[in-house]
Amino acid sequence: MAKNNDNGITVKVLFFGAARDAVGCGEVDFSLKGNSTAANAFEQLLEKFPDLRRFGRSLLFAVNQEYATADREVQDGDELAVFPPVSGGASKATETQRHGDADTGTAGVAGSAADVFPSAGVLVSPASTLKTTNPNENARDFFELTTEPIDVGVVARRVVLPECGATVTLDGYAREWTRGRQTHHLFYEAYAPMAQRELERLGREVHERFEMAHIGIVHRTGRLEIGETSVVIAVSAPHRRAAFEACEWAIRELKRTVPIWKKEVFADGEVWVEGEESANS
């Protein structure tokens, strides 16, 4: 792997959701000056793409498909990603990165690396807090992204096993009305490789938290018509209470950390959904 030096390095930068709309493209090759950390790289990106400053404290930053710490070293050829809170993550989604930052507000449009990487806290990938589990115990778990319609019953049956006494299934689908405004259709975008890793991390953590047997999650991407299923979470457990609790935790965590964004398209416009509105959807 190449080392940073005063001559600079070249990285690939991906933009998602409203951040992509702000810069006008989804991917660029970008030259960083000198030695670079995540915070330094982000500052240089703000200089190149000043329209990103309007997001203030809400932007998130990843290096090689992981939420980045401020001092994370950036190497030649690395893949960086800049994106707003995930669909449902709220402005509090930045807690995934900013443990120890008491102020979870957007704080206007300061738009600097200090906003995304405050000195008050250290950026932490959720995966770094997990215990090691035996992968064979969770071999029947599954986590998938698809552009095809989802058959809820088929997904649910995949986690039904003889040792379980209950299966709880969440079927999230596209609704027609939001706050009095009629939706024509939805569009879901995912940072696919990172989303897959975060789903798998979520699956490991749910086993640490609840006395359940298996979990399966299938999330749709692309265009969805009204009434079509966007996400299915199926959890099986020896007893129903654990299955209910695990399923509820899983959807909240998915909407908080998994990089998937939802755009609502209306007859008179469209909007990327962020924050509490999507978290409660």
N, C-alpha and C positions, 0 to 999 in steps of 0.2 A: 504494500500500500504506500502511495506517495506521501511524503511528509510536507507539511506546510513550510513555506519559506517566503522571503521578502519579495520574490517574483510573483507571488500569488498562485492561486489554484482555480480550477474550473469545476463547477458543480452543476447539477441539474436541479431546477427549481420548479415545483408543481404548485399550481393555484387551484383552489376548489371553491365552489359555491359563489357567494357574493364577492369573494376576494378575486376570483377569476374574472368576473364581470368588471371589477374596478380596474384591473391592469390590462384587460382586453385580450388576454391569451391564457392558455392553460398550462403551458410549459415553455421554459426558456433555459438555454445554457448561459450560465452567469459566471463572470470572473470576479473572484474575491481578492482583495488586496492583502498581501502579507499573511501573517499567522491569523487564523480565524477560529473563533468559538461560535457557538450558536447565537449568542447575543450580538457579537460583532457582525456576523453574517446577516442577521435580521436588520441591524442598523443600516448596513449597506443596501439592503433591498428597499428599505424605506426611502433612502436617498434616490434610488433609481426609479421607484414607483411611488411617488408621493401621495397618490390617491388612496393608498393603503392606510394612511394616517387617520382617515376619517373613522376607521373602526376603533380607534382608541385602544382601550385595554382588552378588547374582546378577542383579538386575533390569537390563534394558536400556532405553534411551530413544531415541526417534526424533523428529525434527521434519520434517514434510513428506516422510515416507517415506525419510528418510536417517538413518543413525546420527549422533547429534548430538555436537558438541564441547561442553565445559562452558560456553564463552563464546558459544555460538551464540545470536544474538539471536532472541527469539520475538516475532513480530508479531501484531497483531490479525487474527483469522481463520485462524491457522495450525492445522495438524493435528498433534497430538502423539500419541505412542503409547508405552505402557508394557507391557513383556512380559518374561517369564522367558527364560533361554537358549533358543535355538531347538532343535528336536528333534534332538539329537545334538551340540549345541554345547558341552555340558559346562559346568562352572563356568568353564572357560577360554574360553568363548564371549565373555566380556567382554573378551578381548584385542582383539577387533575394535574395541572402543571405547577400551581402556585400554592403549595402547602405552606402555611404560616403567614399568608397575606390576609389580614383581617378585613380589608376593604375589598368587597367583591363587586362593587359598582363599576360602571364603565368610565367614570372620572373624565367625562368630556372627550375631547379628541386630542389628547396630548400626543399620541402617535410616536412613541419612541421605543427603543429596545427595553428601556427601563420599565415601560408599561407591561410588556409581555414577560420580562425577566426581572421582577422587582428584587431589590437587595434584601427585602424583608423575608423572603422565602426562597426555598430551593426547588427547582422544577423536578418533579418526580414522575417517572413512568409508573402506572398502576402495577405493572408486572413485577416491579422491584420489591413489592411488599408481600409477595406470595410465598407460601411454603412449598416445598417440593412434594409432589404427589406421584403416586404410581400410575403411569399412563395406562397400564392394563386395566385398572379399575374403572376407567372412564372410556373404554374402547368403543362403547356403543353410542357415545355422545356424537353429535354432528352439528356443524356450523357452516352454512352455505349462503352464497349470494346467487341470485338468478334473475334473468330477464324474462323468464317464462311465468305464466300464471301458476299460483301455488295452490295445491290441493291440500286443504287443511286436514282432512281426515287421514290422508296418507302420511302426512308429517306426524300427526298424533300417534298413529299406530306404530310408528318406528320406535317409540320409547315404552311401549306396553310390554311388560315382561312378567313371567310367573311370580317372581319374588315381590312384585309391587302390588299395593292395594288401591292405589289411586293415580290417576293421570289428570293434570290440569293443563288446559290448552288456551293460550291467548291468541285470538284472531284479530289483528289490527287491520282495518280496511279504510279505503278512501271515502270520506264523508262529503256530502254535497254542500253543506252550509258551515261557514266559520264566522262567528261574530256578525251574523246577519248578511254576510257576503256569499254569494253563490259561486262555488268552485266548478270550473269546467272539467279540469283533470289535474293530476299531480305528476310531478317528475322527481324521481329520486336519483341522486348522484352519490357514488361511493368512491373513496380512495381505497380501491379493492384490496390490495395486499395488506395495507395497514388495518383495514376493517376486519379482514380475516384473522389477523393476529390478535386484535382486540377482542373479537368474539371468542377465540380460543382461550384467551386470558380470563375473560368473564366466566367461561365454562369451568375453568380450574377453580376460580374463586368461589363460585356458587357451591361447589362440593365442600369447600372449607367452612362455609357458613351454615349450611342446612343439611339435615339428615334425609337426603334424597338420593335416588338411584341414578337417574339419567336425565339429560337435558338435550334438546334439539332446537336449533334456531335456524329458520330460513327467512332471508330478507330479500324482497324484490327491489330491483333497480330499473331505471328507465321510466317510460310513461305508464301511468295507471289511470284507468277510467274509474268513474265513481262506482263504489261498491266492490272494487277489486281488492284482494288482500295484499297488504304491503309487507306484513311481518307475521310469522307464526312462531310462538315459543311453546314448546311442549315439555312438561316436566313430569317424571314419574317418581313415586316415592312409596315406601311401605305404608305411610299414613297420609291422609289428605291435607292436614294442616301444613306440613312441611312442603308439600307440593304447591299449595297456594302461596305460601310465603316466598318460596324460591322463584316462582314465576313472576310475582310482583317485583321482587328485587331485580330480577334479570332484565325486565323491560325498562326499569328506571336506570339501571347501569348502562344498558345498551344506548339509551337516549342521551346519557351523560358523556360517554367516552368513545363510542364506536363512530368513526368518521364517515357518516352517511348524512346527506343533506336533502331536505325536501323543499321543492318549489311548488307553490300553489299558483295555478293559472286560472284567471278569471276572464270574463268576457271583455273587461276593460283594463286588463293589466295582469301583472304577475309579480310574485314576491318570494324571496327565499325565506323560509320560516326558521327563526332562531328564538331561543329563550324560552320563558315559561309557557308561552302559548303552545309550543310544540311538545314540551315536557308533559303537559297535561292532556295531550291529544290521545 
